[in-house]
Amino acid sequence: MTPYEFALYCEAYSENKEADMKERLTLVWLGEYYHRTKKLPNLNKELKKISGESQKVMSNDEMLEMVKRLNQQFGGKVIKGGE
């Protein structure tokens, strides 16, 4: 290993250790925060806040299109009738 490669390795190791320490500190802080709250919030709602996901409600037409696409992807057959 050359000195340059060793320096890169050391820098990456240092950054990894720092990120690990921040993650642990965040987990401890969140544990204390939730320990002090009177009512624990719903975990799914909290995870959605963190990840930035919003739950979108599909309309009937969107749902039908999704089912048709999935049916086609999985090699399903279209049976016409009843209409």
C-alpha positions in Angstrom: 0.0 0.0 0.0 1.4 3.4 -1.0 1.5 6.3 1.5 -1.3 8.0 -0.6 -3.5 4.9 -0.5 -2.8 4.6 3.3 -3.8 8.3 3.8 -7.0 7.7 1.9 -7.7 4.6 3.9 -7.1 6.5 7.2 -9.4 9.4 6.1 -12.2 7.0 5.2 -11.8 5.1 8.5 -11.9 8.4 10.4 -15.1 9.5 8.6 -16.7 6.2 9.2 -15.9 6.3 12.9 -17.3 9.9 13.1 -20.5 8.9 11.3 -20.9 5.9 13.6 -20.5 8.1 16.7 -23.1 10.6 15.4 -25.5 7.7 14.8 -25.0 6.3 18.3 -25.5 9.8 19.8 -28.6 10.3 17.8 -30.1 7.0 19.0 -29.3 7.8 22.6 -30.9 11.3 22.2 -34.0 9.9 20.6 -34.3 7.3 23.3 -34.2 10.0 26.0 -36.6 12.2 24.0 -39.2 9.4 23.7 -38.6 8.3 27.3 -39.7 11.8 28.5 -42.8 12.2 26.3 -46.2 11.4 27.9 -47.6 9.6 24.9 -45.3 7.7 22.5 -46.0 8.8 18.9 -46.9 6.2 16.2 -43.6 4.7 14.8 -44.9 4.5 11.2 -45.7 8.3 11.3 -42.3 9.1 12.8 -40.5 7.0 10.1 -42.4 8.7 7.4 -41.5 12.1 8.8 -37.8 11.2 8.8 -37.8 9.6 5.3 -40.0 12.4 3.8 -42.5 9.9 2.4 -46.1 11.0 2.1 -48.9 8.6 1.9 -50.8 9.1 -1.3 -54.3 7.8 -1.6 -55.0 6.3 -5.1 -58.2 6.9 -6.9 -60.2 4.0 -8.3 -58.9 4.6 -11.8 -55.3 4.7 -10.6 -55.8 1.5 -8.6 -57.3 -0.2 -11.6 -54.3 0.8 -13.8 -51.9 -0.4 -11.1 -53.6 -3.8 -11.0 -53.5 -4.1 -14.8 -49.8 -3.3 -14.9 -49.0 -5.8 -12.1 -51.2 -8.4 -13.8 -49.2 -7.9 -17.1 -45.9 -7.9 -15.3 -46.6 -11.2 -13.6 -48.0 -12.8 -16.8 -51.6 -12.8 -15.8 -54.4 -13.3 -18.2 -57.1 -10.7 -18.9 -60.6 -12.2 -18.7 -63.2 -10.0 -20.2 -66.8 -10.3 -19.3 -69.5 -9.0 -16.9 -69.5 -5.6 -18.4 
